Amino acid sequence: MPPRYVALITVAAFSGLRWGELAALRRCDVDLAAGTVRVPRKLAALKSGLEFGPPKSAAGIRVVALPAVARKALISHLGKFTGAHPDALIFTGDKDMPL
């Protein structure tokens, strides 16, 4: 598995986040000290292109706790593959484009 996707798969497995929620996560959504990620938006693929928007329902806006293994993978990923700006997407493709 390419190293770029290890954290994506680990966080997906331990968080229960949907694909669009994972693809829309930004650096500002992560609290490494608390071991949580905030889910304020999703990314949807529409005929007109990619669009960020709110989750499917109000209940979709939530904070999810991550176990140590997912937090460790995310810390490593943020240092290698995510830009420093708070609005930088956490998970991107090889060309740093949205998933």
N, C-alpha and C positions, 0 to 999 in steps of 0.2 A: 504494500500500500504506500502511495506517495506520502512523505512526511507532512505535506501541506494539509492532508485530510484526516490525520490521526485525531486531532482535537475535535474536529467536526463530528466524527463518528462516535468518539467517546462522550462528548457532551450530549449528542442526540440519544445515545443509549441510556444515559443516566438521568436525563432531565425530562424526557417525554415531550420535548418541544417539537412542533411540526416543522416540516422542511422550510416553509415560507418564513416562519418565525426565526429559525436558525440563520437563514440567508439574510435577514434584515437586522441581525444583532450588530450593534456598534460598540466601540470601546467604552463609551459612556454608560452603557447598559450593564457593565460588569462591575461588581464590587468584590474584588479578590480577598479583601480582609474578612468580609462576611461570608464569602463563598457562595454568592448568589448572582443570578442574572435577572434583570428586569425585562419583561416582554411587553413593550409598548406599541410594536408595529409588526407587520408582516410584509413580505415581498411576494407579489403575485405576477405571474407571466400572463399577460393579456395579448390579444391579437395586435394591439397597438404598441406593445412593448412591455417593459418591466414597470411596475408601479408599486410604490410603498404606500401602505395604508394601515388602518387599525386592524387588530385581529378580528376574527369572525364575529365575536360577541364581546360584550363588556367583561364577561368572566375570563376572556382570553388575555386581558391585561392583568398581568400577575408578576410576582417575584418567585423564582424557582431556586431552591437550594441545590447546590452541587456537592456530591461526595468528594473526598480528597483526591481520588484518582482522576476525576474530571477536572477539578481545579488545577491539579498539577499539569495536565495536558494543556489546559487553556493558558496557563502562565507561560509555558514553553512556546506555544503557538503565538501568543501576543508579542513576544520578543523577536520572533523570527519572521512572521508573515503579516503582521498588522501594523498599519501606520500609527504614528504617535498622536495624531489629532484625535480628540474625543469623539468626533463624528465618523472616524474611519470604520468601514465595515470590517468585522472580525474575520468572517469566512468569505474568501474570494477565490476565483479560479486562477489558473496559471498566469494569466495576463492582468491580474489584480482587478478584474471586472466582477460584478455581482454574479453569484451562482445562478 
